[in-house]
Amino acid sequence: MIRHPQQGETSMITRRAFGGLAFGLMAAFPSFAAELDRSQATEIAKEAYVYGVPMVSDYATIYAFSVNTKSPEYKGPFNSVLNIARVFTPDDKGFVTPNSDTPYTFMGLDLRAEPMVITVPEIEKDRYFVFQLMDLYTFNFDYIGTRTTGNGGGKFLIAGPGWKGEAPDGITKVIRSETQFVNVVGRTQLFNADDLENVKKIQAGYKLQPLSVFEGKPALPLPETEWIRPIAPAEQKTNPEFFDVMAFLLQFTPTHPSETAIRARFEQLGLKAGEKFDVAGLSPDMKAALTDGMKEGQKQIDDLRETLKGDSANLFGTREFLKNDYVARAAGTQVGIGANSKEEALYPIYEKDDKGEALDGSKGKYALRFKGGDFPPVNAFWSLTMYDLPGQLLVDNPIDRYLVNSPMLPNLKKDRDGGLTIYIQHDNPGGDKETNWLPAPAGPFMMAMRYYLPKPELLSGEWKSPQVERTE
């Protein structure tokens, strides 16, 4: 059994009745007290916070979807196929910035006992689908789908970091993960409301089996685990219990050769894989050092987001692509955890209007226009989705419209030049504008554009997304 000590038990971090900063540090970190002062502890806490944001955020979703059976977001146990035979609505709050274009298929893989085999059926050539494989670091380490493996179907073996076996006959591809847990996020294109039954049939063909079962043998049992509660999203930026969750998760993420030094620095702070980080036992000075580090780390993330001005293309991808840029990885998590790598989809984010002012449905009305003959160059489809702030969730509205996308074009009103104007505001614009209305909340909001299978001119930046213009 993997055991995580409970509060009050003997652990790496113990409380002592010493006064003063130096003694507080000795109480918290007896092995490293001579090496750390408060500024050093703050600096390491900053690094650890930025490094840990993706896995701590990801764990909140994993816990809600596959561990906490009482959660309204619970989808089913690990190593099962969790098809959502509908698009997401404002009632879905399991993770931020969900899409509402494609019915999802979720698979939470626990690879500690053995690999899992994903079976994908043959899918018609003109229907886009993708299975995004994301590890605990939130690296998109591989893909199954239209772009990478085609629509001809196949059987894909997903192995954890410790597996050294041989793939049996019939396996199309072996895919290896750095971490013991993997989120598989599947998206199957829905052409229109009448197409849902076709999507359900495709989803029914998605299969997931332990390797042993694939080979006709009984499945190996999963290790028992004492799961800890995740940090609530509203507290992830400020609650020092963040570091306890991070320490718990590090046991499932073997140290990558490029990260030996930084993981050793984390141990100076008491962050050891699988060991209790006893925040309650820290001195007030040390708690302050941790919260200061979190604040400084969050500022790094916020500063990067500000400089990007909505361009999130380089925040998601493999370890090799991101080159251990932990600030970029954390920014990607907070912009939209689970977003695809840019070759699969681009996600320009709209947070400000053409005058540089924050978008707010209580203060303004807006429009976004594609000129005639100048729609987004994609090989699949595009969409523009509305989210509230700070929650970054879909927005409830009287017409149940959460996005405008290219499959809707036949039913939208075109401009005289054949282009399209989308009206973005809280109140119904009325008349023929209602057809093109994307309802906004009566307050701050953001929008995400999605370009699935972007063409080269989109990837290169030659084609530019239109601005959101304030109309009044």
C-alpha positions in Angstrom: 0.0 0.0 0.0 1.2 3.5 -0.8 0.8 5.3 2.5 0.7 9.1 3.0 1.2 10.0 6.7 -1.7 11.9 8.2 -1.4 15.2 10.0 0.1 14.9 13.5 2.2 11.8 12.6 6.0 11.7 12.5 7.1 13.2 9.2 9.8 15.0 7.4 8.5 18.3 8.8 8.0 18.4 12.6 7.1 21.3 14.9 9.4 22.5 17.6 8.9 25.2 20.2 11.8 27.4 19.1 11.7 31.1 18.5 13.3 33.2 15.8 13.8 32.5 12.2 16.8 30.3 12.4 15.2 28.0 14.9 12.0 28.0 13.0 13.9 26.8 10.0 15.6 24.1 12.1 12.2 23.0 13.3 10.9 22.7 9.8 13.9 21.2 8.1 16.3 19.6 10.6 18.5 18.1 7.9 19.0 21.4 6.0 18.7 24.1 8.6 22.3 25.2 8.3 21.8 25.7 4.6 18.6 27.6 4.3 17.6 31.1 5.4 14.2 32.6 4.7 15.1 34.2 1.4 16.5 30.8 0.2 13.3 29.0 1.4 11.2 31.6 -0.5 13.2 31.1 -3.7 12.9 27.4 -3.6 9.1 27.6 -2.8 8.7 29.9 -5.8 10.4 27.3 -8.0 8.4 24.5 -6.5 5.2 26.3 -6.9 5.7 27.1 -10.6 6.9 23.5 -11.2 4.0 22.0 -9.3 1.0 24.1 -10.6 0.3 21.7 -13.5 0.3 18.5 -11.5 -1.6 20.0 -8.5 -4.2 21.4 -10.9 -4.4 18.1 -12.9 -4.8 16.1 -9.7 -7.9 18.1 -8.8 -9.5 16.9 -12.0 -8.3 13.3 -11.6 -9.6 13.2 -8.1 -13.0 14.6 -9.1 -13.3 12.4 -12.2 -12.0 9.0 -10.9 -11.5 9.0 -7.1 -14.2 10.9 -5.3 -17.4 8.9 -6.0 -19.4 11.6 -4.3 -18.3 14.4 -6.6 -20.9 15.7 -9.1 -18.0 15.5 -11.6 -17.3 11.8 -11.0 -17.1 10.0 -14.3 -16.0 6.5 -13.3 -13.0 4.5 -12.0 -9.5 4.5 -13.4 -8.8 2.4 -16.5 -12.3 2.6 -17.9 -13.8 4.4 -20.9 -15.9 7.4 -19.8 -17.9 8.6 -22.8 -19.8 11.8 -22.5 -22.5 11.4 -25.2 -23.2 15.2 -25.4 -21.4 18.4 -25.5 -20.4 20.3 -22.2 -22.7 22.9 -20.6 -22.3 25.3 -17.7 -23.2 22.4 -15.4 -19.8 20.8 -16.1 -17.3 22.3 -13.7 -14.6 19.6 -13.6 -11.9 21.7 -15.3 -11.6 25.2 -16.8 -12.2 26.3 -20.4 -13.9 23.1 -21.6 -14.9 22.9 -25.2 -18.5 22.6 -26.2 -17.9 21.5 -29.8 -17.1 17.8 -29.5 -18.4 15.1 -27.2 -15.6 14.1 -24.9 -14.2 10.6 -24.1 -12.1 10.4 -20.9 -9.8 7.7 -19.8 -7.9 8.1 -16.6 -5.0 5.6 -16.8 -3.3 4.1 -13.8 -0.2 2.4 -15.2 1.4 1.2 -11.9 0.3 -2.4 -12.3 0.6 -2.9 -16.1 0.2 -1.1 -19.4 -3.2 -0.4 -20.9 -4.4 -1.0 -24.5 -6.6 1.5 -26.3 -8.6 0.2 -29.2 -9.9 2.7 -31.7 -12.4 1.7 -34.5 -12.2 2.7 -38.1 -13.8 6.2 -38.5 -15.0 7.8 -41.7 -12.4 10.0 -43.3 -14.2 13.3 -43.1 -14.8 13.1 -39.3 -12.1 14.6 -37.1 -11.2 12.7 -33.9 -8.3 12.8 -31.5 -7.0 11.2 -28.3 -4.7 13.5 -26.5 -2.3 11.8 -24.0 -1.3 14.0 -21.2 0.9 13.0 -18.3 0.9 14.3 -14.7 3.3 17.1 -15.8 0.6 18.0 -18.3 3.0 17.3 -21.2 1.1 16.2 -24.3 3.5 13.4 -24.8 1.7 11.7 -27.7 -1.5 11.6 -29.8 -3.8 9.0 -31.4 -6.1 10.5 -34.0 -6.8 11.9 -37.5 -3.6 13.9 -37.7 -1.1 11.4 -36.3 -2.4 7.8 -36.7 -5.2 8.3 -39.2 -8.8 7.2 -39.2 -8.2 3.6 -40.0 -8.3 2.4 -36.3 -5.8 0.4 -34.3 -4.7 -0.9 -31.0 -2.3 1.3 -28.9 -0.3 0.1 -25.9 0.2 2.8 -23.2 3.1 1.9 -20.8 4.2 3.6 -17.6 7.9 4.5 -16.8 8.7 1.1 -15.2 7.4 -1.3 -17.8 10.1 -3.3 -19.6 8.0 -5.9 -21.4 7.5 -6.8 -25.0 4.4 -5.7 -27.0 2.3 -8.7 -28.1 1.2 -9.3 -31.7 -1.7 -7.0 -32.9 -0.4 -3.8 -31.2 -0.3 -0.9 -33.7 2.0 1.3 -31.6 3.7 1.4 -28.2 3.4 4.8 -26.4 5.4 5.4 -23.2 4.6 7.8 -20.4 7.0 9.5 -18.0 4.4 9.3 -15.2 2.3 6.5 -13.7 -0.9 8.4 -14.3 -2.1 9.6 -17.7 -5.2 11.6 -18.7 -6.5 10.6 -22.1 -8.8 13.3 -23.5 -10.8 12.1 -26.6 -12.7 14.4 -28.8 -15.0 13.2 -31.6 -16.4 15.7 -34.1 -20.1 16.4 -34.0 -21.4 17.8 -37.3 -24.8 18.9 -35.9 -27.4 18.0 -33.4 -28.8 15.2 -35.7 -25.3 13.7 -35.8 -25.2 12.7 -32.1 -26.4 9.1 -32.6 -23.5 8.6 -35.1 -21.0 9.9 -32.5 -22.5 7.6 -29.9 -21.9 4.6 -32.2 -18.2 5.7 -32.7 -17.8 6.2 -28.9 -19.1 2.7 -28.3 -16.2 1.4 -30.4 -13.5 2.9 -28.1 -12.2 0.2 -25.9 -9.7 0.1 -23.0 -8.1 -3.1 -21.6 -5.2 -4.0 -19.2 -2.5 -5.7 -21.2 -3.1 -8.9 -19.4 -6.7 -9.0 -20.4 -5.7 -8.1 -24.0 -3.6 -11.3 -23.9 -6.4 -13.4 -22.5 -5.2 -13.4 -18.9 -6.6 -11.9 -15.6 -5.8 -8.3 -15.0 -3.2 -7.5 -12.4 -4.5 -5.7 -9.3 -3.9 -2.0 -8.8 -1.9 -0.9 -5.7 -4.1 0.4 -2.9 -3.7 4.1 -2.4 -4.6 6.5 0.4 -5.7 9.4 -1.7 -5.5 12.9 -0.3 -7.9 15.7 -0.9 -6.9 18.1 -3.7 -6.6 21.9 -3.2 -9.8 23.7 -4.3 -9.2 25.7 -7.5 -9.9 29.0 -5.6 -7.1 28.3 -3.1 -4.4 26.8 -5.4 -2.6 30.1 -5.7 -2.5 30.9 -2.0 -2.9 27.8 0.2 0.5 26.4 1.3 -1.2 22.9 1.6 -0.4 23.0 -2.2 3.1 21.7 -1.3 1.6 18.7 0.6 -0.4 17.7 -2.5 2.7 18.2 -4.6 4.8 15.9 -2.4 2.1 13.2 -2.6 2.1 13.4 -6.4 5.9 13.4 -6.9 5.9 9.6 -6.0 4.2 9.0 -9.3 6.6 11.1 -11.4 10.1 9.5 -11.5 12.8 12.1 -11.7 13.7 12.9 -15.3 17.5 13.1 -15.9 17.2 16.8 -16.8 15.6 17.5 -13.4 17.9 15.9 -10.9 19.2 19.2 -9.6 15.8 20.9 -9.2 14.2 17.9 -7.5 17.2 17.9 -5.1 16.4 21.6 -4.4 12.8 20.7 -3.6 14.1 18.2 -1.0 15.9 21.0 0.8 12.4 22.4 1.3 11.2 19.1 2.7 9.4 18.2 -0.5 10.1 14.4 -0.8 8.2 12.1 -3.0 5.3 10.5 -1.2 6.2 12.0 2.2 3.9 14.2 4.3 4.7 17.9 4.1 3.3 19.0 7.4 2.2 22.6 6.8 0.5 22.8 10.2 3.8 22.0 11.9 5.7 24.9 10.4 6.7 28.1 12.2 4.9 31.3 11.2 8.1 32.5 9.5 8.3 29.4 7.4 4.6 29.5 6.4 5.3 33.1 5.4 8.3 32.0 3.3 6.1 29.5 1.5 3.2 31.9 0.8 5.7 34.5 -0.4 7.2 32.0 -2.7 3.8 31.1 -4.1 3.0 34.8 -4.6 6.3 35.4 -6.5 5.8 32.3 -8.6 2.3 33.4 -9.5 3.6 36.8 -10.5 6.0 35.1 -12.9 3.1 33.2 -14.5 0.9 36.3 -14.7 3.7 38.4 -16.2 4.2 35.8 -18.9 0.4 35.7 -19.7 0.4 39.5 -20.0 3.3 39.5 -22.5 1.7 36.8 -24.6 -1.4 38.9 -25.3 -3.6 35.9 -25.8 -1.2 33.9 -27.9 -1.1 30.5 -26.1 0.3 28.4 -29.0 3.7 27.7 -27.3 2.3 26.8 -23.8 1.4 23.2 -24.6 3.4 20.3 -26.0 6.0 17.7 -25.2 8.8 18.0 -22.7 11.2 18.4 -25.7 9.0 21.2 -27.2 8.7 23.2 -23.9 12.4 22.6 -23.0 11.6 22.5 -19.3 10.1 26.0 -19.3 8.2 25.6 -16.1 6.7 29.1 -16.2 5.2 28.5 -19.7 3.9 25.1 -18.6 2.2 26.6 -15.6 0.8 29.5 -17.6 -0.7 26.9 -20.0 -2.3 25.1 -17.1 -4.0 28.3 -15.9 -5.0 29.5 -19.4 -6.6 26.2 -20.1 -5.5 22.9 -18.7 -5.6 20.0 -21.2 -5.3 22.2 -24.3 -3.8 20.6 -27.3 -0.3 21.1 -28.8 -0.4 23.7 -31.6 -0.1 21.1 -34.4 -3.4 19.7 -33.2 -5.2 22.9 -32.4 -4.5 26.6 -31.7 -6.2 28.5 -29.0 -6.0 32.3 -29.3 -7.3 33.8 -26.1 -9.4 36.9 -26.1 -9.2 38.8 -22.8 -9.1 42.4 -24.1 -10.8 44.4 -26.8 -9.1 46.4 -29.6 -8.5 49.3 -27.2 -6.7 47.1 -24.7 -9.6 47.2 -22.2 -10.6 44.0 -20.3 -13.8 42.4 -21.7 -16.8 42.9 -19.5 -20.4 42.3 -20.4 -21.7 44.8 -17.8 -19.7 47.6 -19.4 -19.7 47.1 -23.1 -20.9 45.4 -26.3 -18.5 43.8 -28.7 -18.2 42.3 -32.2 -15.8 40.0 -33.9 -15.8 39.9 -37.7 -14.4 37.5 -40.3 -14.2 39.2 -43.7 -15.7 37.5 -46.7 -13.4 34.8 -48.1 -11.1 35.1 -45.0 -12.4 32.5 -42.6 -9.8 30.6 -40.4 -7.7 28.2 -42.6 -8.2 24.9 -40.9 -8.4 21.3 -42.0 -11.1 20.4 -39.4 -13.2 23.2 -37.9 -13.0 26.4 -35.8 -15.0 27.8 -32.9 -15.3 30.8 -30.5 -16.3 29.9 -27.0 -17.4 32.2 -24.1 -16.2 31.8 -20.5 -16.9 33.7 -17.3 -14.2 35.1 -15.1 -12.6 34.3 -12.8 -14.1 30.8 -13.1 -13.3 30.2 -16.8 -16.4 28.1 -17.1 -19.2 28.1 -19.8 -21.8 30.8 -19.4 -25.5 30.0 -18.7 -27.7 32.1 -21.0 -31.4 32.1 -22.2 -30.6 30.6 -25.6 -28.2 27.9 -24.4 -25.5 29.0 -26.8 -22.0 28.7 -25.5 -20.1 29.2 -28.7 -20.2 30.0 -32.4 -18.4 27.5 -34.7 -17.9 26.7 -38.4 -20.5 23.9 -38.5 -23.1 26.5 -37.6 -22.3 28.7 -40.7 -25.2 27.5 -42.8 -27.6 28.8 -40.1 -25.8 32.1 -39.4 -26.5 35.5 -41.1 -23.7 36.5 -43.5 -22.5 40.0 -44.2 -22.9 41.5 -47.7 -19.3 40.5 -48.6 -20.0 36.9 -47.5 -18.2 37.4 -44.1 -19.6 36.9 -40.6 -20.1 39.3 -37.7 -20.5 37.7 -34.2 -22.3 39.9 -31.7 -20.8 39.5 -28.2 -22.8 41.1 -25.4 -25.0 40.3 -22.3 -28.3 41.5 -23.6 -30.0 40.0 -26.6 -29.2 42.3 -29.6 -32.6 41.5 -31.1 -33.7 41.4 -34.7 -31.6 39.6 -37.3 -28.5 40.1 -35.0 -29.8 37.4 -32.6 -28.9 34.7 -35.1 -25.2 35.6 -34.6 -25.4 36.4 -30.9 -22.8 34.9 -28.5 -24.2 35.7 -25.0 -21.7 37.1 -22.5 -22.1 37.3 -18.7 -23.0 40.5 -16.9 -19.4 40.9 -15.8 -15.8 40.0 -16.8 -15.3 37.3 -19.4 -12.8 35.8 -21.7 -13.2 33.9 -25.0 -11.1 31.1 -26.6 -10.9 30.6 -30.3 -10.2 27.0 -31.3 -8.6 26.1 -34.7 -8.6 22.3 -35.1 -5.9 21.0 -37.5 -4.6 24.5 -38.4 -3.1 24.9 -41.8 0.5 26.2 -42.3 -0.5 29.8 -42.7 -2.1 29.7 -39.3 0.8 28.0 -37.7 3.3 30.4 -39.2 1.3 33.5 -38.1 0.7 34.6 -41.7 -3.1 34.4 -41.1 -4.1 36.6 -38.2 -7.1 36.2 -35.9 -9.5 39.2 -36.0 -9.7 41.5 -33.0 -12.7 41.9 -30.7 -14.0 45.4 -31.3 -16.0 47.3 -28.7 -19.1 48.7 -30.4 -20.6 50.7 -27.5 
